[in-house]
Amino acid sequence: MPMSDAVAAIGASDTLAVPLGPGVPGGFLHALGERDDFTQLEVFGALLPDLYQLFMRSGVHYRSGFFGPAERFLRDSGALVDFVPADFRRFEPVLHHLKPRVVATSAAMPVDGWVSLSVHAGAFVDEFHAAGADPDRVLIVECSPHFPRTFGLEPDHMHRLHVDEIDYLLETDRQPLNLPDAPPTEQELAIADFAMQFMHDGCTVQTGIGGIPSQVAKLMAEGPLGDFGVHSEMFTTGLMHLHKSGKVTNRKGGAFDGVSVTTFAAGVPELYEWLHENHEVRFLPVRLVNSPELIARNRHMVTINGALAVDLAGQVIADTIGGMQFSGVGGHEDFVSGPGLSSDGRSLICLPSSSIVGDQLVTRILPMLPAGSVISTPRHQVDVIITEYGVAELAGRTIRERAMALAQVGHPDVRDELMAVASTWPKD
């Protein structure tokens, strides 16, 4: 079907929703951005993988559930971009509430009348079926031969659409998001070494993108441990290498025994080639993958998350800087809280103790959060904080014990100050 037909199906005043990152139909959005007649086009999405002229157009309002480099650039360039506070699981009820007239996604090429949703399930699967069944709504699917054909878990979660549900079935030559891992810094290497203290034979892991989780996956693949399981919101290049090492058995004992489960994938081209028709990895809706109760059912669950700052109370800032939106909530709190619902799960929050801003060292272990800070994860959810200087175990500790443990993993240049503040806790 011609791209121009799909573009023409969008009204000058309309509502459109696209999935997070890897699920974005890039060819369609670029083509839609060639129009300049919008009066009130509301677009809901998250973590754009590219810059699209559409969002610089007058009359276009972009509501993002997760900021990445593209959202920050668009916002700073004057585009009408706003953040919608919601964790990844809540995207689904948000979509149900907004009920966009048009939904669009990327996908693999049709096979036997079915289109695999490829590298993204997220919060959209039910919404795709609902839009396809509603004559007043529009379902647009952009297929590319470069997107892998992946699978869900039948019969309830098939991770595919029938071509008869689709209003506009497009074919492009778009490549999936190429997201290589940056080489880990010395800080990240040290943090990964500390994190490995919590890995053991038979544990189930969740990792994300970045130097620390990538290094942990590498150490797991190359080390003596094994019999691992994978239950991760994001499936990464590092998790592919862990699979290739032969150390993933997925004897998790939980709801999804025998397979690695995820809700989206992003990495290098090799990852997408490996995922193609690979039954070892299954894509499920985010409401299942990010359910703390289901996370807790996995054997020896160990999760790895990042943070931008932590105060001595254990409150975590993971998505804002100085109160300004930097990223998003995502699955952070779900994968922090989930392991804490089991007797043998562990949740690791990893961050460098400091950053250099200009020529100044800025501590990321803070005596207290400054006014206007936005907390991503509350203190009562937090289990372990790791910096390059060590491990602070918080679960089960008193307010003063937590503060002292956090001060001890702060940067040496500010550690005495942190210890002095910690020694006065709890404050009257």
N, C-alpha and C positions, 0 to 999 in steps of 0.2 A: 504494500500500500504506500502511496507517495507520502513523503514527510510533509509536504504542503497541506495535505488533507487534514493531518493531525494538528498542525499549527492553526489551521483555519477553524478547527473545532473549539478553540479557546476563545471565549468572549472577551470583549474589551473590558467588561466588568465581570469577574469570574473568581472561582476558588479552585486552587490546584494544590495537590500534595504529592511529594516525591520522597522516597526512602532516604535513610541516612547513607552518606558516603558512597560505598561501593555499589549501592542499589540505584544511584542517580542515573536517569537516562540522559547521558551527556549530549548526544547528538540532537535529541529533541529540544533540550533546553537551549543549546546554541542556536538552533533554528528559530525557536520562539523568540529569542532575543533580537532577531532581525526586524521584528515588528515594533512600531513606535506609536501605536494607537490605543494604548491601554489607559483606561480611566480609573479603574479600581480592581487590579488583579492581586488577590491575596494568595501568597504561596507559603505553604508549610513544608519545612524540610529540616535537615541537620547535616553538619559536617560536609559542606560542599567539597568535592574533589577537584574542582577547577573554578576558574573565574568565568562568569557568564554575564554577557552584556545585558541580559534580561533584567538583572537586579540593579542596574544603573538607570533603567528606563523610568521616566516620569509615569506615575500612576501604578507602580509596582511596589508592593509591600511584602517583604520577606520576613517570615516568622521562623526563627531557627531554634531547635531544641538542643543544639550543641554547636558551639563556635569552634572553627578551625582557622587556619591561616586565611582562607578565602573570606569567611565572615568578618574577621577582624579587618582585613584590607577594605572590604566593601563598606563596613561601618565607618572606618577612618577616612574613606573617600567621599563620604556624604550620602551614601545610599540609604534607603529607608529599611534598615535591618534592626529587628528587635529580638531579644532572647525570650523564649518561653520556658520558665522554670518547670522542669519535670524530669524525673529520672526516666531511663530508657523504657522501663515497663509501663510507665504512665503515658507514653506516646499513644498507646492503643486506645485508652479511654479518651484522651485528648482528640484523637482522630474521630472517634465516634461522636464526640460532642460537636466538633467543627463540621463534620460531614462534608468534606470538600466535594464539589460537583465532579471534578476531574482528578483521577489518580493516575500516575505514570511511573513506570519502573524499567530498569534494565533486566535482561534475561538471556538465557542461552537460546540456541536455535531450536525450532519445533522438531519433535520426533514423535511420529505416530499420533499426531494431533494434540500433543502435550508440550507445554513450554516450561522447562525448569526455571525456577526463580534464581538459580545460580548462586551468587555469593552473598545474598542478603535475604533473610526472612523478616527479622525485626518485628515491628509492630503492625505490619501492613498486610499480612496474608489474608486475614478475615475481611479487611477493607477492600482488597482486590476482588474477592468473590462477591462482596456486597455490591460494589460498583458495577461489576459485570452483569449482575442479575437485575439491576435497576435501570429501566429504560430512560429515566431522567438523568442518569449519571454516565460518565465516560471513563473507560479503562483503556489506557494507552500502554503498550508494551514494546520496548525497543530491544530487538534481538541482535546479537552479534556472534559470529563464529568464534570469536576470541574468548567468550565467556564460557566457563566450564559448566557442564551438565552435572548437577549435584542432586542429592536426595534428602528427603525427610524420613519420617518413620510412619509407614502405613499401618493401619488404614486412616488414622485420625489426622496425621500431619504429613501430607504428601509432598509439600514444597513444590507445587506445580500448578499451572493453570491450563485449562483446555482452551484451544483456539476459539471455540464457539463463545466463550465468555468475553473475548477481547474485541473491543470496538475498532481499535486501530493497531494492527500488527505491523511494526516497522522493522526494516533490516538496515543496519549500519555496519561500519567496519571499526567501531570503537573498541579500544583496548581497555581492560579492567585497570583500576587504579594501581599504578606502580608505586609501591611504598617500601623502599629499601630501608633496612635497619642502619642507622648511623653507628659508626664504631663507638664502643663504650668508652667513657672517660675513665681516668684513674679512680675518681670518686665512685663511679658506677661499678667498676670492677670490684672495689672493696665492699660495696654494699651487696653485690651479688654473692660474694664469698660468705658474708654473714648470713644471707638468706638461705644458703645451702645447708646451714645447720638445722633447718626445719624440714628439709627433704629427707625422705627415707624410703626404703623399699615399700611399694604398695600404695603410696600416696596418690591422691587425685589432685590435679593442678589446674589453676586458672592463671593465665598470663595475658598481658596486653602488649602494646607496642612500646618501643623505647629500648635504650641501652641496657637497663637493669633486667627486665624480663627476658630480653633476648639472650643476655649472658647467662642467666639462670637456666634457660632452656638448653643452651650450649653445654653448660657444665653437667646438666642431667644426662644429656645424650652421650657425652664423652666419659662420664664417671662410672663408678662401679655399681651404682644403684639401678633398680629396674622395677618391672611389674607396675608401671604407672598407669593412671587413668587421666583422661582429659575432659573437663567440663568448663568451658570458657566462653564468655560472651563473644570474644573475637578470636578467630583462628588465624594464626600468624605464620610467617616463614619459620620462626623458631620452633613452633609446635610441629610443623612439617618435618623439620630435621629430627625432632625427638621421635616422631613416628618412624622415620627412615632408619633410626638407630636400632630398631627392633625392640625397644624397651617399653612400648605402650601395649598393654594387654587389655586395658579397660575392664578389669575385674573390680568394678567400683562398688558393687553391691547396692547401688542406688536405683533410681527410677530409669536410668538409661544405661544399663549394663551392656557391655560388649561393643560399644561404639563411642567415639568421641563426639560430643555434642557442642554446637555453637549456634549463634544466630547471625553472624556475618563474618566474612573473611577479607583480609587485606594484606598484601605483601608484594613480592616480586613475581615476575612472569612464571618462574619455575613453580611457584605455589599453585597458580591457577592450572597449569598443565597437570600437576600432581593430583589436584582435586577433581579433575574431569573424570566422571563415572567411577569415582572412588567411594565404595560403600563403607569404608572405615570411618568416615566423617559424615555426620547427619546435621542438617540445618533445621532448626525448630524455632517457633515463635519466641520472642523475647520474654513473654509472660511465663514461659516454662524454664528457659535457660537461666533467667535471672531471678527465679523464685528462691528466696532465702531458704524456704522449707525444703525444696528439692536439692539445693546446693548442700544443705546440711546432711542429706541422706547418703552422700558419697563417702566412701571409705577414706579416712584420714585426709580430708580436704585441706589443701593449702592454697591460699589466694595471694596474689601479688598485685598491689595497687600503688600508685604514686600519690604525691601531694605537693602543693606549692609551699605550704607552711603548716606548722603545728604549734599550738601554745602549750604551756606547762600543765594545763588542765587535760590535755589530750584532744582538744578540739581541732578538727582538720579543715583546712581550706584547700580545696582541690580544683576549683574552677573559676576563681576570680583573683585579680591582683588589684589591691587598693580599692576594692569594691566594684571594679570594672570587669565585665564579663571577659574571660579569657578562653574557656573551653566549655564544659558542660558537666552535668551531674552523671549522665550515663548510667553505668551499672556499679559505680563506686560503692555506694552504701549497701547495695544488695550483696556484693561479694566481700564486703567487710563484715556485715552482720551475719551472713549465712553460716560460715564456719563456727561462729559463736553459739549457734543453736545445737551443736553436737558436742559430744564429750571429747572428741579427738581432733577436731578441726582447728586450724590456725589461720589467722588473717595477718598478713604482713603489709604494712604501709612503708614504702621506701622512698627516701628523698635525701639529697645532699644536705649537709648541715648548714650550708651557706651558699650564697651566690655573689659574684662580683658585678656590681652595677657601677658603670663608669670605672673609677679606680677605688671604689669603696667596697669593703666586705660587708654584706648584709646577711644577718643570721636568718635562717629559716626555722629555727627552734626559738620561738618568741616567749618572752616572759608573760605577756598577755596579748590578746588580739587588739589591734588598734580600733578605735571607733569607726563604724561603718563597714567592718569586716562581715563577710557573708560565709557562714559555716556550711560546708558540704556534708560533713559527717559528724554527728555529736560524739562527745567523749565516751558515753556509755557503750558505744558500739566497738570501740577501738581495742585491739588486742596487743599488737606488737608494732613498734616504730623502729625502723632501722636507718641509720646514717652510716657514713664511711668510718665513723668512730665507734660503732658498736650497736648493741641491741638494747632497746628499752621495752621490757615486758610490763604491760599495764593491767592486763586482766586480773581481777581479784586483789589489786593493790589499793591502798588508801590514797586519798588525795595527795598527801605529802609524799608518800612513796612513789607515786606516779610522777610528780613534779621533779623529784630528785633523780629518778631514772632518766627522764627526758633531758634534764640539764647535763647529765653525764655524757650524753651522746651529741651534745652541742659542739660547735667549733671551739678549739682551745682559746682563741682570742676573746671569746665572750663567755666562756664556760664559768668563770668565777662569778660573773654578774648573774648568770642564770642560776647558779648554785645558791647565791645569796638570796635571790627571790624565792627559790624553791624551799629554802629552809624556813621561811616564814609561813608556809601553807600548812593547814587551811587558814585563810584570813577570817577574822571575826566580822 
